[in-house]
Amino acid sequence: MDTENPSAHPRAKSRNDGNNHHPRRAGAAARPGGVVHDNSRHTTRFTVIGNHLAQHAELSLLAIGLAVHIQSLPGGACVSIRTLAARFPEGTARIAAALRELEAHGYLRRSRERTGGGRIVTRTVSCNQPGRARGGPGTVAASSTAAGPPAAVRRPRPERGRPGARSLPPVPRPAYTSPALLADAAEVLAGLRRQDPRLLLSAADAAHLAPGVAAWLERELAPAEVGRALAADLPEEPLHRPAALLAHRLTAKLPPLPPFRAPAPPEAVRHPLQNCDSCDHAFRGPSPGTCPPCTPDRPGP
């Protein structure tokens, strides 16, 4: 025998009672082509959804539908991105974006927790009425990796134990820094959030990472190429320390210096990029012409 969803209030009234719609003003004609409701009262297998979600002015239609689906699931159901992508045709990228929408508006809370066996699991809390006290009757907890329904929603660990309290890893340093080079590096870091909103950095994080980006730009890479390399193939789970991830990528993926030139000495002038008239490769020089490999009689640096 079917039972009602435990998240529904036992005396919750259906929205579709007789007087649930706005009364029509006297003398007003029915709007042609408007929706006509043909409703019946549910007694089993139903979930109460608030109009604040169903008619949300800022959430996308995919995010609203995904929130309704998650609220209809029993506690302990798996709601990982891969599981939802296998259930629906939208794919992992669109489902991940919809989950971030629900997080931003308070309908989902996700955190990483360590189980007694040492495993790291993602704890997901679905809230059918954002703004209520956490853990109250308006929330349903679900774990994306742990098996079975959780006994209770764990409290977040104190700030003292969070990874964000640790210092960021070191980053590479350019052979020669200039205000213009660091300004270009800052623009690369500021533009990462347009490729993935999770890469929004604080001013302190950007100042720490800027020399590492400058070391990449020193290797004759365009700013757009550096941005794509840093934002490509990010993990699907929430990024708790995006600055630490970027610092690791700046060090682990640092490209080699161009084989035909050494780093400029500190007292040298940083010339603009030119296109070689012979091989069409980019090089730095005071004026257009040919690059050093295409100019055998050109004196060394």
C-alpha positions as CSV (number, residue, x, y, z in Angstrom):
1,M,0.0,0.0,0.0
2,D,1.3,3.4,-1.0
3,T,2.1,5.9,1.7
4,E,2.3,9.7,1.6
5,N,5.7,11.4,1.3
6,P,7.1,11.9,4.8
7,S,8.1,15.4,4.0
8,A,4.4,16.5,3.5
9,H,2.4,17.9,6.4
10,P,-0.2,15.4,7.6
11,R,-2.9,18.0,7.3
12,A,-1.6,19.8,4.2
13,K,-4.5,21.0,2.1
14,S,-4.3,20.6,-1.6
15,R,-3.9,23.8,-3.6
16,N,-6.7,22.6,-5.8
17,D,-9.6,23.2,-3.4
18,G,-12.6,24.9,-4.8
19,N,-11.5,28.5,-3.9
20,N,-7.8,28.3,-4.7
21,H,-7.7,30.8,-7.6
22,H,-8.1,34.5,-7.6
23,P,-11.8,35.4,-8.0
24,R,-12.7,36.9,-11.3
25,R,-13.7,40.5,-11.2
26,A,-17.4,41.1,-11.9
27,G,-18.0,41.8,-15.6
28,A,-14.6,40.5,-16.7
29,A,-14.7,38.1,-19.5
30,A,-12.6,34.9,-19.5
31,R,-9.2,35.4,-21.1
32,P,-9.2,33.5,-24.4
33,G,-6.5,30.8,-24.5
34,G,-5.8,30.9,-20.8
35,V,-5.1,27.7,-18.8
36,V,-8.1,25.8,-17.4
37,H,-7.4,23.6,-14.4
38,D,-8.9,20.1,-14.3
39,N,-7.8,19.0,-10.8
40,S,-8.5,16.1,-8.5
41,R,-7.4,15.8,-4.9
42,H,-4.4,13.5,-4.3
43,T,-4.6,11.1,-1.3
44,T,-1.4,9.0,-1.9
45,R,1.9,9.4,-3.6
46,F,2.1,13.2,-3.6
47,T,4.6,15.9,-2.6
48,V,3.7,19.4,-1.4
49,I,5.6,22.0,-3.5
50,G,5.4,25.7,-2.6
51,N,4.6,28.3,-5.2
52,H,7.8,30.1,-4.1
53,L,9.5,27.3,-5.9
54,A,7.1,26.4,-8.7
55,Q,6.8,30.1,-9.7
56,H,10.3,31.3,-8.8
57,A,11.2,34.4,-10.8
58,E,15.0,33.7,-11.0
59,L,15.4,29.9,-11.2
60,S,15.5,28.2,-14.6
61,L,12.9,25.7,-15.6
62,L,15.4,22.9,-15.3
63,A,16.4,24.0,-11.8
64,I,12.7,24.1,-10.7
65,G,12.0,20.7,-12.2
66,L,15.1,19.2,-10.6
67,A,14.1,20.7,-7.2
68,V,10.7,19.1,-7.5
69,H,12.2,15.7,-8.3
70,I,14.7,15.9,-5.4
71,Q,11.9,16.9,-2.9
72,S,9.9,13.9,-4.0
73,L,12.6,11.4,-3.3
74,P,12.9,9.5,0.0
75,G,15.6,10.3,2.5
76,G,18.9,8.7,1.6
77,A,18.3,8.6,-2.1
78,C,21.4,9.2,-4.3
79,V,21.3,12.7,-5.9
80,S,24.8,12.9,-7.4
81,I,25.3,14.6,-10.7
82,R,26.0,11.3,-12.5
83,T,22.9,9.7,-11.0
84,L,20.6,12.6,-12.1
85,A,22.3,12.7,-15.6
86,A,21.5,8.9,-16.0
87,R,17.9,9.6,-15.0
88,F,17.3,12.7,-17.2
89,P,18.4,13.6,-20.7
90,E,19.9,17.0,-19.9
91,G,23.5,15.8,-19.3
92,T,26.0,16.5,-16.5
93,A,26.9,20.1,-17.4
94,R,23.3,21.4,-17.4
95,I,22.4,19.4,-14.3
96,A,25.4,20.7,-12.4
97,A,24.5,24.3,-13.4
98,A,20.9,23.7,-12.2
99,L,22.2,22.3,-8.8
100,R,24.3,25.4,-8.4
101,E,21.2,27.6,-9.0
102,L,19.4,25.7,-6.3
103,E,22.3,26.1,-3.9
104,A,22.4,29.9,-4.6
105,H,18.7,30.3,-3.7
106,G,18.8,28.0,-0.6
107,Y,17.0,25.0,-1.9
108,L,20.1,22.8,-1.6
109,R,23.0,22.6,0.8
110,R,26.0,20.4,-0.1
111,S,29.0,19.6,2.1
112,R,31.9,17.2,2.1
113,E,32.0,14.9,5.2
114,R,34.3,12.0,6.3
115,T,32.6,8.8,7.4
116,G,33.7,6.5,10.2
117,G,35.6,4.4,7.7
118,G,37.6,7.3,6.3
119,R,35.6,7.8,3.1
120,I,34.7,11.3,1.9
121,V,31.1,11.6,1.0
122,T,28.9,14.5,-0.2
123,R,26.0,15.3,2.1
124,T,23.1,16.9,0.3
125,V,20.3,18.6,2.2
126,S,17.1,19.5,0.2
127,C,15.1,22.4,1.7
128,N,11.5,22.8,0.6
129,Q,11.2,26.2,2.2
130,P,14.5,28.2,2.3
131,G,14.9,30.4,5.3
132,R,13.7,27.9,7.9
133,A,15.9,26.6,10.7
134,R,18.3,24.0,9.4
135,G,17.4,20.4,10.2
136,G,13.7,21.3,10.8
137,P,10.7,19.5,9.3
138,G,11.1,21.4,6.0
139,T,14.3,19.6,5.1
140,V,15.0,16.2,3.6
141,A,18.6,14.9,3.8
142,A,20.2,12.7,1.1
143,S,23.7,11.5,0.6
144,S,25.1,11.2,-2.9
145,T,27.6,8.5,-2.1
146,A,26.8,7.0,1.3
147,A,24.4,4.0,1.3
148,G,21.2,4.0,3.3
149,P,19.3,7.0,4.9
150,P,21.3,9.1,7.3
151,A,20.4,9.1,10.9
152,A,20.6,12.9,11.1
153,V,22.1,15.9,9.3
154,R,25.6,16.4,10.5
155,R,26.5,19.8,11.7
156,P,29.2,21.6,9.7
157,R,32.7,21.2,11.2
158,P,34.1,24.3,12.9
159,E,35.9,26.9,10.8
160,R,39.2,25.9,12.5
161,G,39.2,22.5,10.8
162,R,38.1,23.7,7.3
163,P,40.7,23.4,4.5
164,G,40.2,27.1,3.7
165,A,42.1,27.9,6.9
166,R,45.3,26.6,5.4
167,S,47.7,28.7,3.4
168,L,47.7,28.4,-0.4
169,P,50.3,26.3,-2.2
170,P,53.2,28.3,-3.8
171,V,53.0,29.2,-7.4
172,P,55.8,29.7,-10.1
173,R,57.5,33.1,-10.4
174,P,58.3,34.8,-13.6
175,A,61.9,35.7,-14.4
176,Y,61.0,39.3,-14.9
177,T,57.9,41.1,-13.5
178,S,56.4,44.3,-14.6
179,P,53.2,46.2,-13.7
180,A,51.9,45.5,-17.2
181,L,52.6,41.7,-17.0
182,L,50.9,41.5,-13.5
183,A,47.9,43.5,-14.8
184,D,47.5,41.0,-17.7
185,A,47.7,38.1,-15.1
186,A,45.0,39.8,-13.0
187,E,42.7,40.1,-16.0
188,V,43.1,36.3,-16.7
189,L,42.2,35.5,-13.1
190,A,39.2,37.8,-13.1
191,G,37.9,36.3,-16.3
192,L,37.9,32.7,-15.0
193,R,34.5,33.2,-13.3
194,R,33.0,33.7,-16.7
195,Q,34.1,30.2,-17.7
196,D,32.9,28.6,-14.4
197,P,31.2,30.6,-11.6
198,R,33.0,28.4,-9.0
199,L,36.3,30.1,-10.0
200,L,35.3,33.4,-8.3
201,L,38.4,34.5,-6.4
202,S,39.0,36.9,-3.6
203,A,41.4,39.8,-3.9
204,A,43.9,38.0,-1.6
205,D,43.7,34.8,-3.7
206,A,44.2,36.7,-7.0
207,A,47.2,38.5,-5.6
208,H,48.8,35.2,-4.6
209,L,48.1,33.6,-8.0
210,A,49.0,36.5,-10.2
211,P,52.8,35.8,-10.3
212,G,52.0,32.2,-11.4
213,V,49.9,33.4,-14.2
214,A,52.6,35.9,-15.2
215,A,55.1,33.0,-15.4
216,W,52.7,31.4,-18.0
217,L,52.4,34.6,-20.0
218,E,56.2,34.9,-20.0
219,R,56.2,31.7,-22.0
220,E,54.6,33.5,-25.0
221,L,51.1,32.2,-24.2
222,A,48.1,34.4,-25.0
223,P,45.9,35.3,-22.0
224,A,42.9,33.4,-23.5
225,E,45.0,30.2,-23.7
226,V,46.1,30.5,-20.1
227,G,42.4,31.0,-19.0
228,R,41.3,27.9,-21.0
229,A,44.1,25.8,-19.5
230,L,43.2,26.7,-15.9
231,A,39.4,26.3,-16.3
232,A,39.4,23.1,-18.4
233,D,38.2,19.7,-17.0
234,L,37.2,20.9,-13.6
235,P,35.7,18.3,-11.2
236,E,32.0,18.1,-11.0
237,E,31.8,18.2,-7.2
238,P,31.7,21.6,-5.4
239,L,35.1,23.4,-5.3
240,H,35.7,24.3,-1.7
241,R,39.2,25.8,-2.4
242,P,39.3,27.0,-6.0
243,A,42.4,29.1,-5.4
244,A,44.3,26.0,-4.2
245,L,43.2,24.1,-7.3
246,L,44.4,26.9,-9.5
247,A,47.7,27.1,-7.6
248,H,48.3,23.4,-8.2
249,R,47.5,23.7,-11.9
250,L,49.8,26.7,-12.3
251,T,52.7,24.6,-11.0
252,A,51.9,21.1,-12.3
253,K,51.0,22.3,-15.9
254,L,53.6,25.0,-16.3
255,P,54.8,24.9,-19.9
256,P,58.5,25.1,-20.8
257,L,60.2,28.2,-21.9
258,P,60.5,28.8,-25.6
259,P,63.6,26.9,-26.9
260,F,64.9,29.9,-28.9
261,R,65.2,32.5,-26.1
262,A,66.1,32.7,-22.5
263,P,64.2,34.7,-19.9
264,A,64.8,38.4,-20.1
265,P,67.2,39.9,-17.5
266,P,65.6,42.1,-14.9
267,E,67.0,45.3,-16.5
268,A,65.8,44.4,-20.0
269,V,62.8,46.1,-21.6
270,R,59.8,43.9,-22.3
271,H,59.0,44.4,-26.0
272,P,55.6,43.9,-27.6
273,L,54.6,40.7,-29.4
274,Q,55.4,40.6,-33.2
275,N,54.6,38.1,-35.9
276,C,57.6,36.7,-37.7
277,D,57.6,37.7,-41.4
278,S,59.2,34.3,-42.3
279,C,57.5,31.6,-40.1
280,D,54.5,33.6,-38.8
281,H,55.4,32.6,-35.2
282,A,55.0,35.1,-32.4
283,F,58.1,36.7,-30.8
284,R,58.9,39.8,-28.8
285,G,60.9,42.6,-30.4
286,P,61.0,46.3,-30.7
287,S,59.7,46.3,-34.3
288,P,58.2,43.9,-36.9
289,G,60.6,41.5,-38.7
290,T,61.8,38.0,-38.3
291,C,62.2,35.9,-35.1
292,P,65.7,34.9,-33.9
293,P,65.6,31.4,-35.4
294,C,64.8,32.9,-38.8
295,T,67.6,35.5,-38.5
296,P,70.9,33.5,-38.4
297,D,73.1,36.6,-38.5
298,R,71.2,38.3,-35.6
299,P,73.4,38.8,-32.5
300,G,72.5,36.8,-29.5
301,P,70.7,38.3,-26.5
